[in-house]
């Protein structure tokens, strides 16, 4: 293998001092333009690479932000990452992105990798089985800022960026009630995560306010996969008294369920009105189009990244605001719209 070219090699070729070469490559004003051109051309010719790692170590900054997400194959998470990339690139930072694959064990490994990579700050959406933030203690001890987004826990050392999932769950369920639904089922993800636990609370609150039935038979905790959507449809088909409304905490799972329900002879929305969550592109592919909660992923990514960068640049103290709450929208489409009763 060819050895790495150094400033000393360039200096020897040009019979200049290493200090002059170093200043020229760093665009120092004390070096005239002709000398800079000569040195940069020779550096390019010899295959010289600037040692950013060593330079960053000296400055105690890497201009790198770490991101840990549950999964990369999520439409919602893709929009979040797009928002982060936009802000980070405009601010001359870089992103290191990893996924926990919904495993706290993998999340622990990812956190160690980010710490060892000396990221300046960390953005995290927690895995489905994460119960505490002990694996982020090295960041807290070093004063490395950590922002949790979407899937969060309350932690005094970091800022949370979320929507009001309880109210969103309440609004989704209330909409079904307004469409005449009397027996509404909710399909959730892991209740260890705030997003699903809060949506379930909102669902229950809406039922309670309207005197409608709830209970284990009408609450399904799943992984919100395509197969879970099929399984829920099969479960509904076996029920002696099936629901007439269905609120599912994922568009992807809801679309799978609608397809299976239709194959089983149910009419959507006439027999079962359905509401999903996230406003994924798949919500517009299914027939009928899916009513859903629009979750502002791009905005969440932009605000998370900008908040972290502002903190790193001394423009914001993250501890001053523990939670940033974003708006959401209920988007009503055909999957839940029933004919008005005369």
C-alpha positions as CSV (number, residue, x, y, z in Angstrom):
1,X,0.0,0.0,0.0
2,X,1.2,3.5,-0.8
3,X,2.0,5.4,2.4
4,X,0.0,8.5,3.3
5,X,1.4,11.7,1.9
6,X,2.2,14.3,4.5
7,X,3.0,18.1,4.4
8,X,6.6,17.1,5.0
9,X,6.6,15.2,1.7
10,X,5.1,18.2,-0.2
11,X,7.6,20.6,1.5
12,X,10.5,18.4,0.4
13,X,9.3,18.3,-3.2
14,X,8.9,22.0,-3.4
15,X,11.9,22.9,-1.1
16,X,9.7,24.9,1.2
17,X,9.2,24.7,4.9
18,X,6.5,22.4,6.3
19,X,5.0,25.5,8.1
20,X,4.6,27.3,4.8
21,X,2.9,24.2,3.3
22,X,0.6,23.9,6.3
23,X,-0.4,27.6,6.2
24,X,-1.1,27.5,2.4
25,X,-3.3,24.4,2.7
26,X,-5.3,26.1,5.4
27,X,-5.6,29.3,3.2
28,X,-3.6,31.4,5.6
29,X,-3.6,35.1,4.5
30,X,0.2,35.4,5.2
31,X,0.9,33.1,2.1
32,X,0.6,34.8,-1.3
33,X,-1.8,33.4,-3.9
34,X,0.9,32.1,-6.3
35,X,2.5,30.1,-3.5
36,X,-0.9,28.7,-2.4
37,X,-1.6,27.7,-6.0
38,X,1.7,26.0,-6.4
39,X,1.3,24.1,-3.1
40,X,-2.3,23.0,-3.6
41,X,-1.5,21.8,-7.1
42,X,1.4,19.7,-5.8
43,X,-0.7,18.4,-2.9
44,X,-3.4,17.3,-5.4
45,X,-0.8,15.7,-7.7
46,X,0.7,13.7,-4.8
47,X,-2.7,12.6,-3.4
48,X,-2.5,14.5,-0.1
49,X,-5.5,14.2,2.2
50,X,-6.1,16.7,5.0
51,X,-6.2,14.9,8.4
52,X,-9.5,16.2,9.6
53,X,-9.6,13.8,12.5
54,X,-6.3,15.1,14.0
55,X,-7.5,18.7,13.4
56,X,-10.8,18.1,15.1
57,X,-9.1,16.5,18.1
58,X,-7.1,19.7,18.5
59,X,-10.3,21.8,18.3
60,X,-12.3,19.4,20.5
61,X,-15.0,19.5,17.9
62,X,-15.8,17.0,15.0
63,X,-18.7,19.0,13.4
64,X,-20.5,15.7,13.4
65,X,-23.9,14.9,14.8
66,X,-25.1,11.3,15.6
67,X,-28.6,10.0,14.9
68,X,-30.1,6.8,16.2
69,X,-33.5,5.8,14.9
70,X,-35.5,2.6,15.4
71,X,-35.7,1.7,11.7
72,X,-34.5,3.3,8.4
73,X,-37.2,1.6,6.3
74,X,-39.9,3.9,7.7
75,X,-41.5,6.5,5.6
76,X,-42.0,8.8,8.6
77,X,-38.4,8.4,9.7
78,X,-37.2,9.1,6.2
79,X,-38.9,12.5,6.3
80,X,-37.4,13.2,9.7
81,X,-33.9,12.4,8.4
82,X,-34.5,14.5,5.4
83,X,-35.3,17.5,7.6
84,X,-32.2,16.8,9.7
85,X,-29.9,16.5,6.6
86,X,-31.2,19.8,5.2
87,X,-30.4,21.8,8.4
88,X,-27.1,20.0,9.1
89,X,-25.8,20.5,5.6
90,X,-26.7,24.2,5.7
91,X,-24.7,24.5,8.9
92,X,-21.6,22.7,7.7
93,X,-22.1,19.7,10.0
94,X,-22.2,16.0,9.1
95,X,-24.6,13.3,10.2
96,X,-23.7,9.7,11.3
97,X,-26.9,7.7,11.1
98,X,-27.6,4.3,12.7
99,X,-30.6,2.1,13.4
100,X,-31.4,0.1,16.5
101,X,-33.8,-2.3,14.6
102,X,-36.2,-1.9,17.6
103,X,-33.6,-3.5,19.9
104,X,-32.2,-1.9,23.1
105,X,-29.2,-4.1,22.8
106,X,-28.4,-2.7,19.4
107,X,-29.2,0.8,20.6
108,X,-26.6,0.4,23.4
109,X,-24.0,-0.6,20.8
110,X,-25.0,2.3,18.6
111,X,-24.6,4.8,21.5
112,X,-21.1,3.5,22.3
113,X,-20.1,3.8,18.6
114,X,-21.4,7.4,18.5
115,X,-19.5,8.2,21.8
116,X,-16.3,6.7,20.5
117,X,-16.7,8.6,17.2
118,X,-16.7,11.8,19.3
119,X,-19.9,13.2,17.9
120,X,-20.6,16.8,19.1
121,X,-24.3,15.9,19.9
122,X,-26.8,13.1,19.5
123,X,-30.4,12.9,18.2
124,X,-32.3,9.7,19.3
125,X,-35.7,8.1,18.7
126,X,-35.9,5.1,21.1
127,X,-36.2,1.4,20.3
128,X,-39.5,-0.3,21.3
129,X,-38.0,-2.1,24.3
130,X,-35.8,0.6,25.7
131,X,-36.7,1.2,29.4
132,X,-34.1,3.7,30.6
133,X,-31.3,5.9,29.3
134,X,-28.4,4.4,31.3
135,X,-26.5,3.7,28.1
136,X,-26.4,7.5,27.3
137,X,-24.8,8.3,30.7
138,X,-21.4,8.9,29.1
139,X,-22.9,11.7,27.0
140,X,-24.5,13.3,30.1
141,X,-21.3,13.1,32.1
142,X,-19.3,14.7,29.3
143,X,-21.9,17.4,28.7
144,X,-22.6,16.2,25.1
145,X,-26.1,17.4,24.3
146,X,-28.8,14.8,23.6
147,X,-32.2,15.4,22.1
148,X,-34.9,12.8,22.0
149,X,-37.5,13.0,19.3
150,X,-40.8,11.1,18.6
151,X,-40.2,8.2,20.9
152,X,-39.0,9.7,24.2
153,X,-38.8,9.4,28.0
154,X,-38.8,12.2,30.5
155,X,-35.1,12.9,31.3
156,X,-33.8,16.1,32.9
157,X,-30.6,16.0,30.9
158,X,-32.2,16.2,27.5
159,X,-34.9,17.9,25.4
160,X,-37.9,16.0,23.9
161,X,-39.5,16.9,20.6
162,X,-42.9,15.3,20.2
163,X,-46.5,15.9,19.1
164,X,-49.4,15.6,21.6
165,X,-50.1,11.9,21.0
166,X,-52.8,11.8,23.6
167,X,-54.8,14.5,21.9
168,X,-54.1,13.0,18.5
169,X,-55.5,9.6,19.7
170,X,-58.5,11.4,21.2
171,X,-59.2,13.3,17.9
172,X,-58.9,10.2,15.8
173,X,-61.3,8.3,18.0
174,X,-63.7,11.2,18.3
175,X,-63.8,11.5,14.5
176,X,-64.9,7.8,14.3
177,X,-67.6,8.5,16.9
178,X,-68.8,11.5,14.9
179,X,-69.2,9.1,11.9
180,X,-71.6,7.0,14.0
181,X,-69.2,4.3,15.2
182,X,-70.3,2.7,18.5
183,X,-67.8,-0.1,18.9
184,X,-64.2,1.1,18.2
185,X,-61.1,-1.0,18.3
186,X,-57.6,0.3,18.7
187,X,-54.4,-1.3,17.4
188,X,-51.3,-0.1,19.1
189,X,-47.5,-0.6,19.2
190,X,-45.4,-1.3,22.3
191,X,-46.9,0.5,25.3
192,X,-43.3,1.1,26.6
193,X,-43.1,3.9,24.1
194,X,-44.8,7.2,24.8
195,X,-46.3,7.5,21.3
196,X,-48.4,4.4,21.6
197,X,-49.2,4.6,25.3
198,X,-50.4,8.2,24.8
199,X,-52.5,7.4,21.7
200,X,-54.1,4.6,23.7
201,X,-54.9,7.0,26.5
202,X,-56.5,9.4,24.1
203,X,-58.6,6.6,22.5
204,X,-59.8,5.5,26.0
205,X,-60.6,9.1,27.0
206,X,-62.8,9.7,23.9
207,X,-64.7,6.4,24.5
208,X,-65.2,7.3,28.2
209,X,-66.5,10.8,27.4
210,X,-69.1,9.3,25.0
211,X,-70.1,6.3,27.1
212,X,-68.8,3.7,24.6
213,X,-67.4,0.3,25.4
214,X,-63.7,-0.4,25.8
215,X,-61.6,-3.3,27.2
216,X,-59.1,-6.0,26.2
217,X,-61.2,-7.4,23.4
218,X,-61.0,-4.0,21.6
219,X,-57.4,-3.2,22.3
220,X,-54.6,-5.0,20.4
221,X,-50.9,-4.5,21.1
222,X,-48.8,-5.4,18.1
223,X,-45.6,-4.5,16.3
224,X,-47.7,-2.7,13.7
225,X,-46.2,-4.7,10.8
226,X,-47.9,-5.8,7.6
227,X,-48.5,-9.2,9.1
228,X,-50.0,-7.7,12.2
229,X,-52.5,-5.9,10.0
230,X,-53.5,-9.2,8.4
231,X,-53.7,-10.8,11.9
232,X,-56.0,-8.1,13.2
233,X,-58.3,-8.5,10.2
234,X,-58.5,-12.3,10.9
235,X,-59.2,-11.6,14.6
236,X,-62.0,-9.2,13.6
237,X,-63.5,-11.8,11.3
238,X,-63.7,-14.3,14.2
239,X,-65.3,-11.9,16.6
240,X,-69.0,-12.6,17.2
241,X,-69.5,-8.8,17.6
242,X,-66.9,-7.1,15.4
243,X,-66.1,-3.4,15.7
244,X,-67.6,-0.8,13.4
245,X,-64.6,1.5,13.9
246,X,-60.9,0.9,13.8
247,X,-58.1,3.2,14.9
248,X,-54.6,1.8,14.0
249,X,-51.4,3.6,15.2
250,X,-49.7,3.1,11.8
251,X,-50.7,3.7,8.2
252,X,-48.7,0.8,7.0
253,X,-50.4,-1.7,9.3
254,X,-53.8,0.0,8.6
255,X,-53.5,-0.4,4.9
256,X,-52.6,-4.1,5.3
257,X,-55.6,-4.5,7.5
258,X,-58.0,-2.8,5.2
259,X,-57.0,-5.0,2.3
260,X,-57.6,-8.2,4.4
261,X,-60.9,-6.9,5.7
262,X,-62.2,-6.3,2.2
263,X,-61.1,-9.8,1.1
264,X,-63.1,-11.1,4.1
265,X,-66.2,-9.4,2.9
266,X,-66.2,-6.3,5.1
267,X,-67.0,-2.9,3.5
268,X,-64.8,0.0,4.4
269,X,-66.1,2.4,5.7
270,X,-69.7,1.2,5.7
271,X,-69.1,-1.9,8.0
272,X,-65.8,-0.7,9.6
273,X,-64.5,2.9,9.4
274,X,-60.7,3.1,9.6
275,X,-58.3,5.8,10.8
276,X,-54.5,5.4,10.6
277,X,-51.5,7.4,11.8
278,X,-48.5,9.2,10.2
279,X,-49.9,10.2,6.7
280,X,-47.4,7.9,5.0
281,X,-47.6,7.8,1.1
282,X,-49.2,4.4,1.3
283,X,-52.3,6.0,2.8
284,X,-53.1,7.4,-0.7
285,X,-52.5,4.0,-2.5
286,X,-55.2,2.0,-0.7
287,X,-58.8,2.1,-1.9
288,X,-60.5,3.8,-0.1
289,X,-57.9,6.4,0.7
290,X,-56.9,6.3,4.4
291,X,-58.0,8.9,7.0
292,X,-54.9,9.6,9.1
293,X,-53.0,11.9,11.4
294,X,-50.4,13.9,9.6
295,X,-47.2,13.7,11.7
296,X,-44.8,16.5,10.8
297,X,-41.7,14.4,10.2
298,X,-39.7,16.9,8.1
299,X,-40.4,19.7,10.6
300,X,-39.5,17.5,13.5
301,X,-36.2,16.7,11.9
302,X,-35.4,20.3,11.1
303,X,-36.3,21.5,14.6
304,X,-34.3,18.7,16.3
305,X,-31.2,19.4,14.2
306,X,-31.4,23.2,14.5
307,X,-32.0,23.1,18.3
308,X,-28.9,20.9,18.7
309,X,-26.7,23.1,16.4
310,X,-27.9,26.3,18.2
311,X,-26.9,24.7,21.5
312,X,-23.5,23.7,20.1
313,X,-23.0,27.3,18.8
314,X,-24.0,28.8,22.2
315,X,-27.3,30.3,20.9
316,X,-29.6,28.1,23.0
317,X,-29.6,26.3,26.3
318,X,-31.4,23.0,25.7
319,X,-32.1,22.5,29.5
320,X,-34.2,25.7,29.4
321,X,-37.0,24.0,27.4
322,X,-37.6,20.3,28.3
323,X,-40.3,19.6,25.7
324,X,-41.0,21.1,22.3
325,X,-44.5,20.3,21.1
326,X,-45.3,20.2,17.4
327,X,-48.7,20.5,15.7
328,X,-50.4,17.7,13.9
329,X,-53.5,17.5,11.6
330,X,-56.3,15.0,11.2
331,X,-56.7,14.4,7.5
332,X,-60.1,13.0,6.7
333,X,-60.4,10.7,3.6
334,X,-62.8,8.1,2.4
335,X,-61.8,5.2,4.7
336,X,-63.7,6.8,7.6
337,X,-66.4,8.9,5.9
338,X,-69.8,7.4,6.2
339,X,-73.0,8.6,4.5
340,X,-74.8,11.1,6.8
341,X,-77.6,9.5,8.6
342,X,-81.0,11.1,7.7
